[in-house]
Amino acid sequence: FRLYRNETEAVSALKNGEVHGYATSSTENLIDVKRYPQLVAQTSPVLVNQYWALYFNLRKTPDGTPIGPAFLQDVNVRRAISAAVNRDEILEVLSQIGKEAKGPIPDTSEFYAQTAGWYTYDQQRAIQLLEQAGWVAKGRDGIRLKDGARLSFKLSYVDNLDRNRVVEVIKQDLSRVGIELVPEPRTLADLTTQVVTPKQFDTLLYGMNTFIDPDRFELFHSQQALRLNLSSYVGSEETVKIEEGKKVNLPRVDRLLEQARSFDPLLAKDKRKEDYVKFQELLAADAPVVFLYHPQFIYML
């Protein structure tokens, strides 16, 4: 193995015949590499245990004040943003390297909920949802207004060619329905320490690795709100749990995730599937995340 400081140097070494192959999830150098007749670019199967998504910051201070824009607390605004984004356009700028992601459990899994009702691309539906939320008026720049506020928010992400391409598609899609997106590119180190860890963002473009197993406790349970639950999501529908002989109200999503992981994967598969299907239905309705795409690795040989 040979080590290089960055992808540019690694690709240069490949072109010069210094290395036999190079694997990456970035499409940045794909077109350039294809110009070299001695090199071949091949793709892996779709990485269904990974997905890229746009996360809304739903975290609040102890007194209930939203950390992110207050309008993102409105579920219809979140649903509208999800419905406004054209995933096909995103895959197009990524050279069709990847596949649309419709939720945290891939549609290749037997635990995937086809009936969940994910808010995928539907521009007219996005407009209807925004108007239902009261964002009817528009300013001279075409951005929607409500009570003197503009429907505008920032999107934090790692500054590289692929991410910039994805963000540009999202920005254009949202502008078509009257939403302003302000790109906020950062270095990986800065994004990790200043944005992701302290949960200081409006929205976040981020890639996530998951288990082949459908367990998504770490990603969406409210107890993980300061960890891998990047949106600090707390399910809106509540249920009752008995703890130490007392009734305790908690999000139904939490209860489903706790219960499903307690079942034996082999002996209680049907019970697990029932819980995970309901979990996906509740998650789709609350729309704390805009699921975008599953990536693929590119092998340059």
N, C-alpha and C positions, 0 to 999 in steps of 0.2 A: 504494500500500500504506500502511496505517496500522499503527503498532506500539503494542502494549499490554503492560503489565507482567505480566499474568497472564491466565488463561483467563476468569476471572470478568468482568474489564473488557472483554475482547473480545466475550463473549457479550452483555453489557449494551449494547455499541455496536451489535451486530447487531439487538437488539430495538428499539433507538431509531432504526433506519434510518440510522446513521452509516456503515455499511459494507454492501456488497452480498452478501458471503459470508464464510464462515469454515470452515476445514477442521481436523479434530481426530481423534485416535484414541481420545479419551475419551468415555464414555457419560454422564458426570456431569451434563451439562446437557440431555441429549436429551429427557427427558420435559417439562422446563420449556419448551424451545423449541417443542415440538409444541403447546403451549397458545396459541401466537400464530398466528392464521389466515393472516397475511401471509408466514409463514416455512415453508419446506419442508426436511425433513431427508432426504438421500439418502445411500446407502452405495456405496462403491467395490466392485469385485470383491474377493474374499478375497486378502489380501497373502501369497501363499504363500512369498515370499522373506523373511518375518518370522515369528518364533514367540516365544511366551512359555513359559517353563519354570521348573521348580524345580530348582536345582542343589545337589547334595550337596558339601560341602567334604571332599574326599578327600586333601588335601595333608598331608604329614608333615614333621616336623623332620628334620634330617640323621641323628639317632639313631633315626629310625623312629617317633617319637611322633606320633599323629594330632593335627592342629590342631583339627578338629571332634570331635564325639562319637565315641568309639571304636566304638560299635555301628553307625555308618554305614559302617564298613569291611566289614561283613557284607553280602554281595550279596543274601541273602534278605531282610534288613530293607529294603534299597533297593527291591527288587522288590515287597515288600509295600506300601510307601508308594505306589509308582506304581499298584499295583492297587487301592488304597483310595480314590483320588481320582476323583470322578465329574465328568468333563469336561462332560457335559451340564448339570449344575447350575451350573458356572462360566459357561457360555454363557448360561444362563437369567438369571443376575444381571447379565449384560452385555447384556441385551435382545436376545439372539441375534445380536449383532454379532460375527461371527467363525466359525471352524470348528475342530473338534478337530484338533490336531497329533499325529501318531503317531510322529514321528521328525524328524531334522534335514533330511531330504530329503522334500519334500511328496509326497503320494500322487498328485498330478497329473503328476509327473515320470516319464519312462520309466525312470529310474534308481531309483525307489522299490522297496523290497523288501517285497512283501506277505507273504513267508514269514519275515520277521525274528522274529516272535514278541514284539512289543512288549507290555509289561505294562500294558494299559489296564484300565478299570474292571471289577473283579470282587471284590466284598467278601469272599466266601467264600474265594477264592484268597488274598487278603491275610491272612486269619486263619490259613489253613493254613501259609503261608510264615513267619509270625511264630512259630507253634508249632514249626515245624521248626528255627527259629533259637534255640529255647530260651526264648522269651518266653511262658511258659505261665501263670504266676501273675499275679494282679491285686491291686492295692491296693484300699482302700475306695472310692477315687475312680474305680475302673474302669481305671486306667492299668496297663499290664503291667509286671511286675518280673522281674529276672534278676540273681542274685548281689548283691542289695541295691540295684541300680540301677533307676531308673525310665526307661521308654521315653519320654523327653521331650527336645525340642530347640527351638531358636529359628529363626524365619524372618525374615530381613531383607528389606526392600523399601521402595520409595518411598511415602511417606504421601500417598495421594490416595484419592478415593472409589472408583474402579474397583479399585485394588489392594486396598483394605480389603475390598471385597465378595468378591474372589477368595480372599483369605486366610481370610475367615470360612468360605467353603465348604470349603476345604481343612482348616481346623481342625475343623469339624464332621464331615467324612468320616473323618478320622483318629481322632477320639474314638470313633467307632462301632466301631473295631477295637482300641481300647485304647492309642492313641498320643496323647500330649499335645503339641500345637504351641503355642509361645509366640510371638505376633506381636511383631515388633520394627520398628515403622515408623520411617523416617528421612527427612530431607530428601534431595533428589537430590545436593546437594553433599556431604553427610555420607556417604551411601551410596557415592559414587564414591571419595572420599578415604580414608575410614576402614574400608570394608568390601570393596569390589570390588578396588581396586588392591592392597592388602596381603593379600588373601584371608583376612580375619579374619571368619569367619561360621560358623554351623552349617549352615544352608541359605540359599539366596538365590533370590528371585523376580525374574526379569530377562528383558527382551525382547532378542532378537538379530536382526540383519539378516544375511542370507546372500546368496550368489550365486545367479543362476538356474542356473549350472553346478553340478553336484553336488559339486564339490571342497569338502571340509570339513576340510582340513589345519589351518588356524589354530584351529579350534574343538575338535579332539579329538586332535591329535598330542601326544605327551608332551613334546616340546620347547617346546610352547606353554603349559606348565602354569602359568607365571607371567604369562601374557598372556590371550588370548581363550579358552583352555581353562579356563573358569571353575571347573569342578570339580577342576582339576588331575588329570584322568583319565589313568591309565596302564592300557592294556589288559591283561587277566589272561592271555590266551593268548600264548605266545611263539613266535617263529620264529627262523631263523638267517639272517644277512646276511653277505656277504663284504666286508670293508673292508680294503684294502691287503694282500690275500692272507690275511687272518685271519678266522676265524669269530667273529661277534659276535651275541649273543642280544639280541633287541629285541622289544617288543610286536608282535604280528601286525597289530594295527590300524595301527600306525605304518608298517609295511612296505606295507600295502595302500594307505594314503593317499599315500605317496611314489610308489609304482609307478603308481597310477591317474592322478596328475597328470602323469606323464612321458609317457603315451601321447598320440598325436595325437587330438584330439577327433573328427575326421571319419574318419580312416583306421582307427582302432582303437576305435571306439565299443563294440563287443561286449566287448572286453577290459576297458575301463573299467567297463562295466556289471557284469561279473562281479566285479570287485574291489569296487565300491561296494555291491553286494548283500551280499557277504561281510562288508564293514565294518559294515553296518547290523545284520547278524545278531549279530556280536560285541558291538556297542554295546548292542543290546537285551538280550543276555544279562548284560552287566556292569551295566546300569542305573545309570549315573552321573548321569543327568538324568531328571526327570519331565517329559516333553513335555506341554504343556497345550493351547494353541490358537494358530491363526493369526488375527491381527486384521484389521479393515477400517477404512478411513477413513470418517468421517462428514462430509458436506458440508452445511452449514447455509446456505440461500440465502433 
